[in-house]
Amino acid sequence: MAQRSSSKPHSHSPSKGVYANYFEVGHTAFEFVIDFGQSYAGRETCCHTRIVTSPTYARALLQTLTESVEEYQKRFGEVE
């Protein structure tokens, strides 16, 4: 089950964070494929992480991201 992020460390948290400003999403009847990468003007886009998940967990991710953006906007203002 998807979990909301928090500022508290988790024992199962990844030890390395990688910045992403480029995303691609694809799907089949059975799974979603989400690519994360970096894109900058004048440079080739670099995909560094691919996540493959079920439609059920893709929906849970969508809900988690939606709630997190709503919380962010309440605290820091609208995201353009």
MIGUPA-758245 format. One record per atom (N, C-alpha, C): y negated, x negated, z; residue number from 0; atom name; residue in three letters. Coordinates in Angstrom, 3 decimals. Layout:
<atoms>
{{Y, X, Z}, NUM, "CA", "ALA"} ...
</atoms>
This chain:
<atoms>
{{1.179, -0.842, 0.000}, 0, "N", "MET"} {{0.000, 0.000, 0.000}, 0, "CA", "MET"} {{-1.234, -0.881, 0.000}, 0, "C", "MET"} {{-2.253, -0.483, -0.730}, 1, "N", "ALA"} {{-3.500, -1.246, -0.809}, 1, "CA", "ALA"} {{-4.256, -1.143, 0.505}, 1, "C", "ALA"} {{-4.960, -2.212, 0.830}, 2, "N", "GLN"} {{-5.741, -2.229, 2.052}, 2, "CA", "GLN"} {{-7.178, -2.588, 1.718}, 2, "C", "GLN"} {{-8.089, -2.079, 2.518}, 3, "N", "ARG"} {{-9.489, -2.430, 2.357}, 3, "CA", "ARG"} {{-9.717, -3.826, 2.884}, 3, "C", "ARG"} {{-10.667, -4.512, 2.268}, 4, "N", "SER"} {{-10.984, -5.850, 2.743}, 4, "CA", "SER"} {{-11.871, -5.766, 3.977}, 4, "C", "SER"} {{-11.834, -6.797, 4.760}, 5, "N", "SER"} {{-12.706, -6.881, 5.928}, 5, "CA", "SER"} {{-13.061, -8.339, 6.153}, 5, "C", "SER"} {{-13.947, -8.571, 7.105}, 6, "N", "SER"} {{-14.350, -9.943, 7.392}, 6, "CA", "SER"} {{-13.347, -10.645, 8.302}, 6, "C", "SER"} {{-12.375, -9.905, 8.812}, 7, "N", "LYS"} {{-11.370, -10.511, 9.676}, 7, "CA", "LYS"} {{-10.322, -11.234, 8.841}, 7, "C", "LYS"} {{-9.944, -12.458, 9.235}, 8, "N", "PRO"} {{-8.907, -13.167, 8.486}, 8, "CA", "PRO"} {{-7.548, -12.510, 8.695}, 8, "C", "PRO"} {{-6.726, -12.551, 7.679}, 9, "N", "HIS"} {{-5.363, -12.025, 7.757}, 9, "CA", "HIS"} {{-4.391, -13.186, 7.631}, 9, "C", "HIS"} {{-3.280, -13.084, 8.315}, 10, "N", "SER"} {{-2.293, -14.152, 8.237}, 10, "CA", "SER"} {{-1.698, -14.249, 6.843}, 10, "C", "SER"} {{-1.754, -13.153, 6.071}, 11, "N", "HIS"} {{-1.197, -13.159, 4.728}, 11, "CA", "HIS"} {{-2.266, -13.345, 3.648}, 11, "C", "HIS"} {{-3.491, -13.697, 4.046}, 12, "N", "SER"} {{-4.572, -13.890, 3.084}, 12, "CA", "SER"} {{-4.323, -15.137, 2.250}, 12, "C", "SER"} {{-4.718, -15.091, 0.989}, 13, "N", "PRO"} {{-4.599, -16.296, 0.160}, 13, "CA", "PRO"} {{-5.478, -17.401, 0.726}, 13, "C", "PRO"} {{-5.055, -18.631, 0.559}, 14, "N", "SER"} {{-5.819, -19.749, 1.112}, 14, "CA", "SER"} {{-6.915, -20.208, 0.158}, 14, "C", "SER"} {{-6.887, -19.737, -1.091}, 15, "N", "LYS"} {{-7.856, -20.199, -2.080}, 15, "CA", "LYS"} {{-8.521, -18.994, -2.738}, 15, "C", "LYS"} {{-9.844, -19.007, -2.776}, 16, "N", "GLY"} {{-10.579, -17.971, -3.480}, 16, "CA", "GLY"} {{-11.095, -18.527, -4.794}, 16, "C", "GLY"} {{-11.017, -17.733, -5.858}, 17, "N", "VAL"} {{-11.483, -18.158, -7.165}, 17, "CA", "VAL"} {{-12.454, -17.105, -7.682}, 17, "C", "VAL"} {{-13.646, -17.523, -8.093}, 18, "N", "TYR"} {{-14.680, -16.621, -8.588}, 18, "CA", "TYR"} {{-14.265, -16.008, -9.924}, 18, "C", "TYR"} {{-14.568, -14.718, -10.102}, 19, "N", "ALA"} {{-14.303, -14.040, -11.376}, 19, "CA", "ALA"} {{-15.511, -13.187, -11.750}, 19, "C", "ALA"} {{-15.953, -13.319, -12.995}, 20, "N", "ASN"} {{-16.996, -12.454, -13.537}, 20, "CA", "ASN"} {{-16.576, -11.879, -14.890}, 20, "C", "ASN"} {{-15.301, -12.014, -15.187}, 21, "N", "TYR"} {{-14.730, -11.526, -16.439}, 21, "CA", "TYR"} {{-13.409, -10.839, -16.107}, 21, "C", "TYR"} {{-13.227, -9.639, -16.651}, 22, "N", "PHE"} {{-12.026, -8.864, -16.353}, 22, "CA", "PHE"} {{-11.523, -8.193, -17.630}, 22, "C", "PHE"} {{-10.246, -8.149, -17.796}, 23, "N", "GLU"} {{-9.618, -7.367, -18.862}, 23, "CA", "GLU"} {{-8.515, -6.546, -18.225}, 23, "C", "GLU"} {{-8.377, -5.307, -18.675}, 24, "N", "VAL"} {{-7.334, -4.427, -18.148}, 24, "CA", "VAL"} {{-6.564, -3.840, -19.327}, 24, "C", "VAL"} {{-5.260, -3.906, -19.235}, 25, "N", "GLY"} {{-4.388, -3.289, -20.221}, 25, "CA", "GLY"} {{-3.295, -2.528, -19.496}, 25, "C", "GLY"} {{-2.554, -1.732, -20.242}, 26, "N", "HIS"} {{-1.466, -0.997, -19.591}, 26, "CA", "HIS"} {{-0.405, -0.592, -20.587}, 26, "C", "HIS"} {{0.760, -0.341, -20.054}, 27, "N", "THR"} {{1.854, 0.284, -20.780}, 27, "CA", "THR"} {{2.150, 1.578, -20.040}, 27, "C", "THR"} {{3.204, 2.257, -20.404}, 28, "N", "ALA"} {{3.585, 3.476, -19.688}, 28, "CA", "ALA"} {{4.039, 3.178, -18.266}, 28, "C", "ALA"} {{4.371, 1.911, -17.975}, 29, "N", "PHE"} {{4.988, 1.574, -16.695}, 29, "CA", "PHE"} {{4.188, 0.643, -15.800}, 29, "C", "PHE"} {{3.173, -0.046, -16.363}, 30, "N", "GLU"} {{2.451, -1.017, -15.549}, 30, "CA", "GLU"} {{1.033, -1.239, -16.059}, 30, "C", "GLU"} {{0.182, -1.725, -15.168}, 31, "N", "PHE"} {{-1.169, -2.152, -15.504}, 31, "CA", "PHE"} {{-1.200, -3.676, -15.425}, 31, "C", "PHE"} {{-1.924, -4.298, -16.338}, 32, "N", "VAL"} {{-2.104, -5.745, -16.352}, 32, "CA", "VAL"} {{-3.605, -6.004, -16.235}, 32, "C", "VAL"} {{-4.002, -6.739, -15.202}, 33, "N", "ILE"} {{-5.405, -7.032, -14.946}, 33, "CA", "ILE"} {{-5.594, -8.545, -14.974}, 33, "C", "ILE"} {{-6.436, -9.004, -15.902}, 34, "N", "ASP"} {{-6.745, -10.426, -16.010}, 34, "CA", "ASP"} {{-8.110, -10.686, -15.393}, 34, "C", "ASP"} {{-8.219, -11.759, -14.630}, 35, "N", "PHE"} {{-9.454, -12.181, -13.993}, 35, "CA", "PHE"} {{-9.814, -13.558, -14.541}, 35, "C", "PHE"} {{-11.093, -13.770, -14.794}, 36, "N", "GLY"} {{-11.489, -15.068, -15.323}, 36, "CA", "GLY"} {{-12.959, -15.331, -15.138}, 36, "C", "GLY"} {{-13.419, -16.378, -15.825}, 37, "N", "GLN"} {{-14.820, -16.767, -15.771}, 37, "CA", "GLN"} {{-15.360, -16.844, -17.183}, 37, "C", "GLN"} {{-16.577, -16.326, -17.361}, 38, "N", "SER"} {{-17.223, -16.332, -18.667}, 38, "CA", "SER"} {{-18.674, -16.754, -18.490}, 38, "C", "SER"} {{-19.093, -17.738, -19.267}, 39, "N", "TYR"} {{-20.467, -18.228, -19.220}, 39, "CA", "TYR"} {{-20.954, -18.445, -20.644}, 39, "C", "TYR"} {{-22.242, -18.241, -20.873}, 40, "N", "ALA"} {{-22.831, -18.409, -22.205}, 40, "CA", "ALA"} {{-22.534, -19.811, -22.729}, 40, "C", "ALA"} {{-22.116, -19.882, -23.978}, 41, "N", "GLY"} {{-21.860, -21.169, -24.608}, 41, "CA", "GLY"} {{-20.546, -21.815, -24.237}, 41, "C", "GLY"} {{-19.743, -21.140, -23.419}, 42, "N", "ARG"} {{-18.454, -21.710, -23.018}, 42, "CA", "ARG"} {{-17.348, -20.708, -23.303}, 42, "C", "ARG"} {{-16.178, -21.199, -23.559}, 43, "N", "GLU"} {{-15.030, -20.331, -23.810}, 43, "CA", "GLU"} {{-14.626, -19.622, -22.516}, 43, "C", "GLU"} {{-14.293, -18.343, -22.632}, 44, "N", "THR"} {{-13.853, -17.581, -21.459}, 44, "CA", "THR"} {{-12.520, -18.130, -20.975}, 44, "C", "THR"} {{-12.404, -18.272, -19.671}, 45, "N", "CYS"} {{-11.199, -18.825, -19.057}, 45, "CA", "CYS"} {{-10.571, -17.778, -18.143}, 45, "C", "CYS"} {{-9.361, -17.351, -18.455}, 46, "N", "CYS"} {{-8.619, -16.435, -17.590}, 46, "CA", "CYS"} {{-7.784, -17.269, -16.624}, 46, "C", "CYS"} {{-7.951, -17.038, -15.323}, 47, "N", "HIS"} {{-7.233, -17.854, -14.344}, 47, "CA", "HIS"} {{-6.183, -17.088, -13.549}, 47, "C", "HIS"} {{-6.238, -15.758, -13.555}, 48, "N", "THR"} {{-5.287, -14.994, -12.748}, 48, "CA", "THR"} {{-4.901, -13.717, -13.478}, 48, "C", "THR"} {{-3.612, -13.375, -13.467}, 49, "N", "ARG"} {{-3.131, -12.116, -14.034}, 49, "CA", "ARG"} {{-2.347, -11.381, -12.947}, 49, "C", "ARG"} {{-2.714, -10.129, -12.739}, 50, "N", "ILE"} {{-2.019, -9.269, -11.784}, 50, "CA", "ILE"} {{-1.319, -8.161, -12.578}, 50, "C", "ILE"} {{-0.064, -7.950, -12.320}, 51, "N", "VAL"} {{0.695, -6.866, -12.939}, 51, "CA", "VAL"} {{1.114, -5.931, -11.815}, 51, "C", "VAL"} {{0.817, -4.633, -11.970}, 52, "N", "THR"} {{1.113, -3.680, -10.915}, 52, "CA", "THR"} {{1.476, -2.324, -11.509}, 52, "C", "THR"} {{1.978, -1.455, -10.685}, 53, "N", "SER"} {{2.364, -0.120, -11.126}, 53, "CA", "SER"} {{1.134, 0.788, -11.228}, 53, "C", "SER"} {{1.230, 1.892, -11.973}, 54, "N", "PRO"} {{0.117, 2.839, -12.030}, 54, "CA", "PRO"} {{-0.281, 3.361, -10.636}, 54, "C", "PRO"} {{0.681, 3.549, -9.758}, 55, "N", "THR"} {{0.382, 4.022, -8.402}, 55, "CA", "THR"} {{-0.504, 3.024, -7.663}, 55, "C", "THR"} {{-0.172, 1.747, -7.742}, 56, "N", "TYR"} {{-0.969, 0.738, -7.048}, 56, "CA", "TYR"} {{-2.279, 0.453, -7.775}, 56, "C", "TYR"} {{-2.323, 0.657, -9.088}, 57, "N", "ALA"} {{-3.598, 0.544, -9.805}, 57, "CA", "ALA"} {{-4.558, 1.624, -9.305}, 57, "C", "ALA"} {{-4.055, 2.824, -9.091}, 58, "N", "ARG"} {{-4.885, 3.916, -8.545}, 58, "CA", "ARG"} {{-5.362, 3.555, -7.142}, 58, "C", "ARG"} {{-4.479, 2.975, -6.322}, 59, "N", "ALA"} {{-4.867, 2.561, -4.963}, 59, "CA", "ALA"} {{-5.943, 1.474, -5.012}, 59, "C", "ALA"} {{-5.827, 0.542, -5.965}, 60, "N", "LEU"} {{-6.849, -0.495, -6.129}, 60, "CA", "LEU"} {{-8.181, 0.132, -6.513}, 60, "C", "LEU"} {{-8.158, 1.073, -7.452}, 61, "N", "LEU"} {{-9.376, 1.770, -7.853}, 61, "CA", "LEU"} {{-10.044, 2.447, -6.660}, 61, "C", "LEU"} {{-9.258, 3.124, -5.847}, 62, "N", "GLN"} {{-9.803, 3.806, -4.667}, 62, "CA", "GLN"} {{-10.389, 2.797, -3.686}, 62, "C", "GLN"} {{-9.697, 1.702, -3.468}, 63, "N", "THR"} {{-10.174, 0.672, -2.542}, 63, "CA", "THR"} {{-11.477, 0.057, -3.028}, 63, "C", "THR"} {{-11.559, -0.258, -4.321}, 64, "N", "LEU"} {{-12.793, -0.820, -4.875}, 64, "CA", "LEU"} {{-13.942, 0.182, -4.807}, 64, "C", "LEU"} {{-13.665, 1.442, -5.111}, 65, "N", "THR"} {{-14.697, 2.479, -5.044}, 65, "CA", "THR"} {{-15.257, 2.592, -3.636}, 65, "C", "THR"} {{-14.385, 2.655, -2.639}, 66, "N", "GLU"} {{-14.836, 2.755, -1.246}, 66, "CA", "GLU"} {{-15.623, 1.518, -0.832}, 66, "C", "GLU"} {{-15.178, 0.352, -1.266}, 67, "N", "SER"} {{-15.867, -0.890, -0.904}, 67, "CA", "SER"} {{-17.249, -0.964, -1.527}, 67, "C", "SER"} {{-17.396, -0.548, -2.788}, 68, "N", "VAL"} {{-18.714, -0.554, -3.433}, 68, "CA", "VAL"} {{-19.637, 0.452, -2.747}, 68, "C", "VAL"} {{-19.111, 1.608, -2.383}, 69, "N", "GLU"} {{-19.920, 2.603, -1.669}, 69, "CA", "GLU"} {{-20.419, 2.048, -0.342}, 69, "C", "GLU"} {{-19.552, 1.363, 0.407}, 70, "N", "GLU"} {{-19.954, 0.746, 1.672}, 70, "CA", "GLU"} {{-21.001, -0.344, 1.441}, 70, "C", "GLU"} {{-20.800, -1.149, 0.412}, 71, "N", "TYR"} {{-21.748, -2.205, 0.074}, 71, "CA", "TYR"} {{-23.123, -1.607, -0.207}, 71, "C", "TYR"} {{-23.164, -0.541, -1.007}, 72, "N", "GLN"} {{-24.434, 0.080, -1.382}, 72, "CA", "GLN"} {{-25.147, 0.702, -0.188}, 72, "C", "GLN"} {{-24.391, 1.229, 0.747}, 73, "N", "LYS"} {{-25.013, 1.757, 1.965}, 73, "CA", "LYS"} {{-25.678, 0.638, 2.757}, 73, "C", "LYS"} {{-25.069, -0.507, 2.750}, 74, "N", "ARG"} {{-25.575, -1.635, 3.542}, 74, "CA", "ARG"} {{-26.662, -2.436, 2.822}, 74, "C", "ARG"} {{-26.500, -2.654, 1.503}, 75, "N", "PHE"} {{-27.386, -3.565, 0.784}, 75, "CA", "PHE"} {{-28.210, -2.902, -0.324}, 75, "C", "PHE"} {{-27.956, -1.652, -0.647}, 76, "N", "GLY"} {{-28.686, -0.991, -1.719}, 76, "CA", "GLY"} {{-27.840, -0.855, -2.972}, 76, "C", "GLY"} {{-28.376, -0.087, -3.911}, 77, "N", "GLU"} {{-27.657, 0.231, -5.147}, 77, "CA", "GLU"} {{-27.322, -1.012, -5.963}, 77, "C", "GLU"} {{-26.153, -0.986, -6.575}, 78, "N", "VAL"} {{-25.737, -2.011, -7.528}, 78, "CA", "VAL"} {{-26.089, -1.493, -8.910}, 78, "C", "VAL"} {{-26.788, -2.306, -9.675}, 79, "N", "GLU"} {{-27.181, -1.888, -11.028}, 79, "CA", "GLU"} {{-26.021, -1.984, -11.981}, 79, "C", "GLU"} 
</atoms>
